[in-house]
Amino acid sequence: MERTVNARGRRGLLSGALLALLAGCTSVQWQDSAPRETWRGAHLRRGAVASVSAGGESAAASVYLEYEAVYAAMREIGATLPSPPLLLAVDVADELLLGDAKATIEGVAGWHRQHVSAGAGPRADPDRAGVAERYGAPDPAVPDEVLVPLARALAGAVAIDSAVLGLPAAWREGMSWGMVVPTGACTDAAADALLDHGLAHADLSFGERLMLVPLMPFVRSKVRGKLHAEVQKRLLEAALATARREGTVPANAMVRGMHELGIDDDESFDPQGLVPGGIPGAGLD
């Protein structure tokens, strides 16, 4: 049985899953062929453009629609459409992918760098050392209430055959690539944690903080939007890297794809400015 996603206009779809979620259009009809094995309490759901591992239908639909928007953008720019990926959905209460925040941030960032490079894709063991060397170690002053939600909200390509992940063999059958993708609720939680921590440590007078109060809804929305845009950019980067290996992509594909998704060229989220000392792997270019 083929899956269907609630119909939306092209621009509505390319604006990402966020608009679909806000409109309540999260229903996805999945194929019947998904394996029954579970992984960390998650079930696998198969769709036409991706398979999704998630603990619940809402998380699965959020991540699937997010990737489908990227897939539609690639179709619009004339890129080879990549083979379906295995998407590991991460929600606000899910365990961290690699055990702790630092290992997860460095591991996902390392895997993603390997995937988007000219090589064959991410190796079984992520290049944590390379990320740490390039971006530095986390500031010890940054508390877990900031690092943990950020680690959950970091999207990136992963090595689906890695023993570190231990994904079921039936899930990986026929799959050539995969990604970890946060839900919209997950990115919102991370953006809020970063913003609240940054403001708590900002050198602001009482009067300056008072003046910020009416602006906070706008600022919070802006930070959430930028972190969501980073997830879309990571998805697009990985999908284009896969398309290059499997076919062709047009010139300026990244810029054109971002335009189709409604992301400005300069809309780059930099959490380094919100967290004293910066966070490794959070500002990959």
C-alpha positions as CSV (number, residue, x, y, z in Angstrom):
1,M,0.0,0.0,0.0
2,E,1.5,3.4,-1.0
3,R,1.8,6.2,1.5
4,T,0.1,9.6,1.1
5,V,0.8,12.9,2.7
6,N,-1.9,15.5,3.2
7,A,-1.9,17.7,0.1
8,R,-0.3,21.1,0.3
9,G,0.8,23.7,-2.2
10,R,4.4,23.5,-3.4
11,R,5.5,26.5,-1.5
12,G,3.7,25.3,1.6
13,L,5.6,22.0,1.3
14,L,8.9,23.6,0.7
15,S,8.6,25.8,3.7
16,G,9.2,22.6,5.7
17,A,7.3,20.4,8.1
18,L,6.9,23.2,10.6
19,L,4.0,24.7,8.7
20,A,2.4,21.3,8.3
21,L,2.7,20.8,12.0
22,L,1.2,24.2,12.8
23,A,-1.7,23.4,10.5
24,G,-2.3,20.0,12.1
25,C,-1.5,18.2,8.9
26,T,0.8,15.5,10.3
27,S,-0.9,12.4,8.9
28,V,1.3,10.1,6.9
29,Q,0.0,6.8,5.5
30,W,2.9,4.3,5.7
31,Q,3.7,1.3,3.6
32,D,2.9,-2.2,5.1
33,S,6.4,-3.6,4.5
34,A,8.3,-2.3,7.5
35,P,10.2,-4.8,9.7
36,R,8.7,-5.6,13.1
37,E,12.1,-5.3,15.0
38,T,12.4,-2.4,17.4
39,W,15.5,-0.3,18.4
40,R,15.7,1.6,21.6
41,G,11.9,1.5,21.9
42,A,11.4,2.8,18.3
43,H,9.5,1.2,15.5
44,L,10.4,1.6,11.8
45,R,7.9,3.1,9.3
46,R,8.5,3.0,5.6
47,G,7.4,5.8,3.2
48,A,8.0,6.4,-0.5
49,V,11.0,8.8,0.0
50,A,12.4,7.6,3.4
51,S,12.1,5.2,6.2
52,V,11.7,6.6,9.7
53,S,12.6,5.2,13.1
54,A,10.6,6.8,15.8
55,G,8.9,6.1,19.1
56,G,5.6,7.5,18.1
57,E,3.5,8.6,15.0
58,S,3.9,12.3,15.7
59,A,7.7,12.2,15.8
60,A,7.8,10.0,12.7
61,A,5.5,12.3,10.7
62,S,7.4,15.4,11.8
63,V,10.7,14.0,10.6
64,Y,9.3,12.5,7.4
65,L,7.6,15.7,6.3
66,E,10.9,17.6,7.1
67,Y,12.8,15.3,4.7
68,E,10.0,15.3,2.1
69,A,10.3,19.1,1.9
70,V,14.0,18.7,1.1
71,Y,13.3,16.0,-1.4
72,A,10.7,18.2,-3.2
73,A,13.3,21.1,-3.3
74,M,15.8,18.7,-4.9
75,R,13.3,17.8,-7.5
76,E,12.6,21.5,-8.3
77,I,16.3,22.2,-8.9
78,G,16.8,19.2,-11.2
79,A,19.1,17.2,-8.9
80,T,19.2,13.4,-9.0
81,L,16.7,12.2,-6.4
82,P,18.6,10.2,-3.8
83,S,17.7,6.7,-2.7
84,P,15.5,6.6,0.4
85,P,17.5,7.2,3.6
86,L,16.9,5.7,7.1
87,L,16.0,8.6,9.3
88,L,16.4,8.3,13.1
89,A,13.9,10.6,14.7
90,V,14.9,12.1,18.0
91,D,12.2,13.6,20.3
92,V,12.6,15.7,23.4
93,A,12.6,12.7,25.8
94,D,14.6,10.3,23.7
95,E,18.0,9.0,24.9
96,L,21.1,10.6,23.4
97,L,22.3,8.8,20.2
98,L,25.8,8.1,21.5
99,G,25.3,8.0,25.2
100,D,26.2,11.5,26.4
101,A,26.0,15.0,25.0
102,K,29.6,15.6,24.1
103,A,30.0,12.2,22.4
104,T,26.8,12.7,20.5
105,I,27.6,16.2,19.3
106,E,31.1,15.3,18.2
107,G,30.1,11.9,16.7
108,V,27.2,13.2,14.6
109,A,29.3,16.2,13.5
110,G,32.1,13.9,12.5
111,W,29.9,11.4,10.6
112,H,28.2,14.3,8.8
113,R,31.5,15.8,7.7
114,Q,32.5,12.4,6.3
115,H,29.3,12.0,4.4
116,V,29.3,15.4,2.7
117,S,33.0,15.0,1.8
118,A,34.1,13.6,-1.6
119,G,34.7,10.1,-0.1
120,A,32.4,7.1,0.1
121,G,30.5,8.3,3.1
122,P,30.8,8.1,6.9
123,R,33.0,5.4,8.4
124,A,31.8,3.1,11.2
125,D,33.5,5.2,13.8
126,P,32.8,8.9,13.8
127,D,35.7,11.3,13.5
128,R,35.3,12.8,17.0
129,A,38.9,13.7,17.2
130,G,38.8,15.8,14.0
131,V,35.7,17.7,15.3
132,A,37.3,18.3,18.7
133,E,40.5,19.5,17.1
134,R,38.7,21.9,14.8
135,Y,36.1,23.3,17.2
136,G,37.6,22.7,20.7
137,A,36.2,21.0,23.7
138,P,33.0,22.1,25.4
139,D,33.3,24.8,28.1
140,P,33.0,23.0,31.5
141,A,30.8,25.9,32.6
142,V,28.1,25.0,30.1
143,P,25.6,22.9,32.0
144,D,23.9,19.7,30.8
145,E,20.6,21.4,30.6
146,V,22.1,23.2,27.5
147,L,24.3,20.5,26.0
148,V,21.7,17.7,26.3
149,P,18.9,19.4,24.3
150,L,21.5,20.7,21.8
151,A,22.8,17.1,21.3
152,R,19.2,15.9,20.7
153,A,18.6,18.7,18.2
154,L,21.7,18.2,16.1
155,A,20.9,16.7,12.7
156,G,23.5,14.9,10.6
157,A,24.4,11.9,8.5
158,V,25.3,8.8,10.4
159,A,26.9,5.4,9.6
160,I,23.9,3.1,9.6
161,D,26.1,0.0,9.7
162,S,28.1,1.2,12.7
163,A,28.2,-1.2,15.7
164,V,28.1,1.9,17.8
165,L,24.5,2.4,16.8
166,G,23.5,-1.3,16.6
167,L,20.6,-0.8,14.2
168,P,18.7,-4.0,13.3
169,A,19.9,-5.7,10.1
170,A,16.4,-5.8,8.7
171,W,16.2,-2.0,9.0
172,R,19.5,-1.5,7.1
173,E,18.7,-3.9,4.3
174,G,18.6,-2.0,1.0
175,M,19.6,1.3,2.7
176,S,22.8,3.1,1.6
177,W,22.6,6.1,3.9
178,G,21.0,7.5,7.0
179,M,20.6,10.6,9.2
180,V,19.6,11.5,12.7
181,V,16.9,14.1,12.6
182,P,15.3,16.0,15.5
183,T,11.6,16.7,15.7
184,G,10.3,20.2,15.7
185,A,9.6,20.0,19.4
186,C,13.2,18.9,19.9
187,T,14.7,21.9,18.1
188,D,12.4,24.3,19.9
189,A,13.5,22.9,23.3
190,A,17.2,23.3,22.3
191,A,16.7,26.8,21.0
192,D,15.0,27.8,24.3
193,A,17.7,26.2,26.4
194,L,20.4,28.1,24.4
195,L,18.7,31.4,24.6
196,D,17.8,31.2,28.3
197,H,21.4,30.2,29.2
198,G,22.8,33.0,27.0
199,L,20.6,35.6,28.6
200,A,21.3,34.3,32.1
201,H,25.0,34.9,31.6
202,A,24.7,38.1,29.5
203,D,26.2,41.3,31.0
204,L,23.0,43.2,31.0
205,S,21.7,45.7,33.5
206,F,18.3,45.4,35.2
207,G,17.0,48.2,32.9
208,E,18.3,46.4,29.8
209,R,16.7,43.2,30.8
210,L,13.4,45.0,31.4
211,M,13.5,46.4,27.9
212,L,14.0,42.9,26.5
213,V,10.8,41.5,28.0
214,P,8.4,42.7,25.3
215,L,10.9,41.6,22.6
216,M,11.4,38.0,23.9
217,P,8.5,36.3,22.0
218,F,10.1,37.6,18.7
219,V,13.6,36.8,19.8
220,R,12.6,33.3,20.9
221,S,10.8,32.7,17.6
222,K,13.8,33.9,15.6
223,V,16.2,31.6,17.4
224,R,13.8,28.6,17.0
225,G,13.5,29.4,13.3
226,K,17.2,29.6,12.8
227,L,17.8,26.2,14.5
228,H,15.1,24.7,12.4
229,A,16.7,26.1,9.3
230,E,20.0,24.4,10.3
231,V,18.2,21.1,10.4
232,Q,16.9,21.7,6.9
233,K,20.4,22.7,5.7
234,R,21.9,19.5,7.2
235,L,19.3,17.4,5.5
236,L,19.9,19.2,2.2
237,E,23.7,18.8,2.5
238,A,23.4,15.1,3.1
239,A,20.8,14.5,0.4
240,L,22.9,16.4,-2.2
241,A,26.0,14.4,-1.2
242,T,24.1,11.2,-1.8
243,A,22.8,12.5,-5.1
244,R,26.3,13.2,-6.3
245,R,27.3,9.6,-5.6
246,E,24.3,8.2,-7.2
247,G,23.8,10.7,-10.1
248,T,24.3,14.4,-10.7
249,V,23.4,17.7,-9.1
250,P,23.2,21.1,-10.9
251,A,25.6,24.0,-10.3
252,N,25.0,25.9,-7.1
253,A,22.7,23.2,-5.9
254,M,23.0,24.0,-2.2
255,V,22.1,27.7,-2.7
256,R,19.3,26.9,-5.0
257,G,18.0,24.2,-2.7
258,M,18.1,26.6,0.2
259,H,16.1,29.1,-1.8
260,E,13.4,26.5,-2.6
261,L,13.2,25.8,1.1
262,G,12.9,29.5,1.9
263,I,16.2,29.7,3.8
264,D,18.3,32.8,3.3
265,D,21.9,32.4,2.3
266,D,23.0,34.2,5.4
267,E,20.5,32.4,7.7
268,S,23.1,30.5,9.6
269,F,22.5,29.6,13.2
270,D,25.6,30.2,15.4
271,P,25.0,28.9,19.0
272,Q,28.6,29.8,19.8
273,G,27.4,33.4,20.4
274,L,24.8,32.2,22.9
275,V,26.9,29.8,25.0
276,P,30.1,31.0,26.6
277,G,33.1,29.1,25.3
278,G,31.2,27.7,22.3
279,I,30.0,24.2,21.5
280,P,32.0,21.8,19.3
281,G,30.4,20.7,16.1
282,A,27.5,23.1,16.4
283,G,28.6,25.6,13.8
284,L,29.8,23.4,10.9
285,D,30.2,25.1,7.6
